[in-house]
Amino acid sequence: MTALDIQNLVKIYQNDTYALRGIDLKVEQGDFFALLGPNGAGKSSAIGIVSSMVNKSSGSVYVFGHDLDTEVVAAKACIGLVPQEFNFNGFEPIMNTITNVAGYNGIPLREAKKRAEHYLKRLDLWDKRGAAGRELSGGMKRRLMIARALVHEPRMLILDEPTAGVDIEIRRSMWEYLTEINEQNGITVILTTHYLEEAEALCRNVAIIDKGQIIENGAVADLLSQAVLETFVLTLYNNIDTLPDIAPFTIRRRNEPNQIEVDVPKGESVTAMIDALNQKEFVVGSIRTKSNRLEEFFLRLVGQSDDQRQADGQEPDASVDNDGATR
C-alpha cells in the first residue's frame, strides 16, 4: 500500500506567494523517506498540509488510502508528527505530556500510562518522567516529541528537522531508534533534514524540492550514482608552500595551517589521491569528509535549478514557512 500519495498539490499564501507548485509525490508503506530542500523550498508547507495544520489551495492528499478532504480523522490517526519547533506545555510533567496526547487519541488512561512508560524508557527519558518539559535539555526535548508522536502508535511518522541543534551522540542514538521502528515495527518514516549525511545514512528514497517544485525523486543509491565528486579535508605533516598538481584531483588551500581541500571525481579512489600526494612528498596526517556525495549532488542540482530559471527569464519566487511568513 502507498503510505502517502500527494497529487498536484498547490499552496498559495497571501500576496500570491506560491509555496507549492503542483507537486506529485508517493511514499510507499514501510519506506524510510527523506524530503530535502533549501530553506523556504516548501518542505514545511507540504508537511503542514499532510498533517492537517495548513490548508491546501488545491490538489489531493491520501494517507494510507484515506482522502485528507473527506476522511481527515482516519488520515490523522495514521500520522505521528514531530514538528521542528517545540510545542508542548513546558510546565507540566513529561509523563502528562505523553498521556494527555494519548487521551486526545481515545486511548484509556491505563493503556496510555503503559505506552508512555514504554516510549519514555526506550528514549532514555524515564528518569525524567516527573520533570517539567522546560527543565529538559534540547536533545531530551526532541526525544520527548518523538515519544509523544508515537504514543498512539501511528503507521507513519513525520519528522521535521528532528536533530536540529542536537549533539552528535544524541543524533546517532535517535538515528538508531528511528531505524529500529522502521525496520522492526514497519512504521513508514518521512524525514526532512539539513544534515544530508542523515538522509544518506538512513533513507532508502529521497525527493528534492526547490522553489515549490519536486526537482528530483528516486532511490538514494541511484541519486548518489550521479554524484560527480566528493570533497575531503586533509591535514598534512608538511608545510604547504606550493600546491601540487595531481590531476584529476583538484586541490585548494585552506586558512588553517597545513590544511588543503581535495575534490575526488567520480570513479577515482581516495587511496589513489593519497598516493598521488605522497609521490609529490606531501604526507597526509589526517583526512575527513567535507561534503558527502548526497550533499554535493543536492547543491549541484539546486544550483542548476536556479540557473535554469534565470535562463528562462524567471525571477526566483519567495517561499514561505508553514506559518505563511515569507522567507
N, C-alpha and C positions, 0 to 999 in steps of 0.2 A: 504494500500500500504506500501511496505517496503521503508523507507526513505533512508537507506544506506545498501548496500549489498556488502560486501568485500569477494572475493573468492580467496583462495590460494595466498595471496599477499606476495610477496618476495621483499625485498630491500637489495642489496649488495652494500656497499660503497667500496672505494679503499682498496687495500690490502686484498681483500676477506673478509671484515668485514661485517657480517650479522647483519642488524638492525631488519629485519622481516623475519621470517622463515615459510612462507606459512600460514598466519593467515586467518581464516574464521570468519566473524562477520556480524551479521544482527541487525539493529536498526529499529524498526517499527515506522511508522508515528505517531507523537504526543507523542512519548516517551520522558522521561527525563532520559538520559543515562549517566553513568559515565564510563570512561576508566581510570583504575587505574594501577599503576605500579611504581617501584622504579626508581630513576634517571637512564637514559640510557636504559630503558627497551624496547623502541621502540615506545612510545606514540607519540612523536613529529614527528617521521618519518611517522607513519600512518596518522596523521592529515595533514602533509605536502603533502602526496600523494593525499589524498581525496580532498584537496583544490587546487591541481594542482601546488603547489610550489616546489614539489620534484618529480622527475621522478622515477617510479617504475621499478624494474628489471623484474618482471613477475607477472602474476595474473590479476584479473579483479576487477573493482570498478564500481558500479552502484549507482547513486544518483537519487532517485525517478524514477527509471527505465531507466535513461539516462546513456548510456555507456560512461565512462570518456575518453575512447580512441577515440570514433567516434562522440560523442555528447558533447564535452567539454564545449562549450558555454552554452548550455541548462543546463548542470550539474552545472556549476559555478553560473548560475543565481539563483539556488535554495539554495545556501550556503552563509551564513554570517559568517565571520571568525574573531575571537578576538584572535590574537596571544599572546604569552607570553611576547614578547618584545614590547616596544613602537616603532611604526614605522610610525608615522605621521610627517608632517613638523611642527617642533616646533616654527617656526617663523610666520606662518600665523594664522589669527583669527580662532577660532574653528568653527565658523559658516561656513567659507570657507572650512574647513576640511570635513565637512559633505556634503555640496552642491557639492563640486568637485567630491567626490566619487559617488554621485547621478548622476552627469553628465556622469561619466565614464560608468554608467549602463543605459544610454539613457533616463534619467528622465529629462523632461523640467525644466528650472530654476525656474519657478513659483511654480511648484509642489515640486521641491527639497527644496525650502525655506520653504514651508508649512510643509513638513515632518521633516526637520531639526528643526524647531521650536517645533514640537510635541515631538520629542525624547529628545531634549535638556531640555525642560521643565519637561518631565517625569523623567529624570535622574538628575534633580536639577542642570543643567548647564546653564540655560537660562540667568542668570545674568552675566555669564562669556562669552557670545557669541562673544564679541568683543576682548576678551583677546587672546594672543598668546598661543599656546599649551604648550610651555615651562614654562609659568607662573603658570600652574595648579599644584595642589598637586598630589601626587601619586594616591590617590583614585579618584580624578577628571579625571586624565588621563585614568584610567581604564574605567570609565563610558563613557568618550568620545569615546573610542574604541568600546564600545558596541553600542552607538548611531550610529557610522559610519557603523558598521556591519549590522545594521537593516534598514538603510535608503532606501535600495532597496527592503525592505520587503521580505526577503528570507523565504523559507519554513523550513529551517534547520539552526540553529545557533550552531557553534562550538566554544567552549571557552577553551583555553589552559592556565591553571593556572590563571583564571581571578581575583582572590582575593589575589594573592601573594603580600605581603608587604602592605596590606590594613588593617586598624584598624577594630576592631570587629563591631563597629557601622555601618561603610560603608559596610562591608561584609554582614551584616544582611539586609541592605536596598537593596543590589544587589541580595541577595537570594530571597527577596520578589518580586522584579521586574522580575527576571527570572521565578519564579513560576507563576507569573501573565501572562506573554506572552505565557508560555507553556499551561496553563490551559484555558485561555480565548481566545487566538489567535490561539491555536493549533500548535504553532511552535515547531518542534522537537528540543530538546536541547541535545547536546553532550558535556560533561564536563570532562576535566582532572583536577585533583587537588591533592595536597599533604595534604590538610585538609580533612581527611577522615570523620569528622563529617559533612562536606558539602554533601558528597555523601550519607551518611546515612539519612540526613535530607531532601534532595532534590530529590534524584533519585529513580526511580522505578526498574531499571535494571542496572546491572554493569558487566563489564568484567575486569579481572585482567590479565595484560600482564607482562611477565618476560622473559628476555633474548630473546626477539623477538617472543615469543610464547604465545598464549592465554592459561592460565592455569586454569581459572575458568570463567564461564559465566552464569548468571542467575538473577533471581529476588533478590533484596536486602533482602527481607524478608526471602527467602529461604537460602541465604548465612548466614544471621545473626543467623538462627536457628542452624547452625553448629558451631557457636562460642562456645568455651569451657569455657571461663571465662571472667570476666570484672574486671579491676583493679581500686581501689579507693585510694585516699589520704585522710587521716584523721588527724586532729589536736585534740589532747587530752588535757583535763584540768590537767591530772595527769603528774607527772614526770615519765619518762619511764626508769626503772631500768632493768627489765627483761621482755622480750616479752612473752605474754600469749600464751598458746596452745588452740586454739579454732577451731580444725578441724571440718569440712572440709575446713575451710578458712586458707589461708597461709598469714602470716604476715612478713613484712620486716621493719627494722628500716631505717629512712631517716636521712640525715645530719642535716636538720632543727630541732630545739628543739621541743620536744613533737609531732613529726610527724611520722606516720607509713604509709606503703602501705599494702593494703589487697586485695588479689585475691579472688573474689567471683565466685565459679564454676557455670556452667550452671545448672539451676534448683534450685539454692539457692537464697534467697532474701537478699537484703541489710538490711532490718529490722531484720532478724534473725542474721546477722553478728553483728549489733549494740547491740542487746540483749545479744549475747554471750560475747561481750566485757564488757557490764555493769555488767554481772554476775561475771566477774573477777575484778570488781571495776575499770574499765577503762572507764572514762566518755568522750564521744565524744563531742567536741566543734563545729567542722565544718567538712564537708565532700565534696569532689569534685571528679569528674571522672578524672583519669589519662589517660586511653586509652579506647575509646569506643569499642563496640563489633565488628564493622567492621574493626577497626584498629587492634584489636587482631587477628581476622581471617586472615586479609591481611598479617600480619607479620608472622604468623604461616605457611600460605600457601607458601609464598615466601621462607621461611626458608626450608620447605620441598622440594621445587623445587630445591634449591641449593644442599641439602643433596642427593637427588635422582641422580643429575648429577654427584656428586662426587662418589656415589656408583657405577654408571655406568662407572666410569673411564674417565669422560669428564671434561675438563677444562672449567671454566666459559668463555664465549665469551665476547670480548669487544663490547660494544654497542655505538651508536653514537647519536648525536643530529641531528636536521633537517638540519644543515649546513654541516653535514658529518664529524664533528670533533669527534674523538674518546674520550669517557669518560673513 
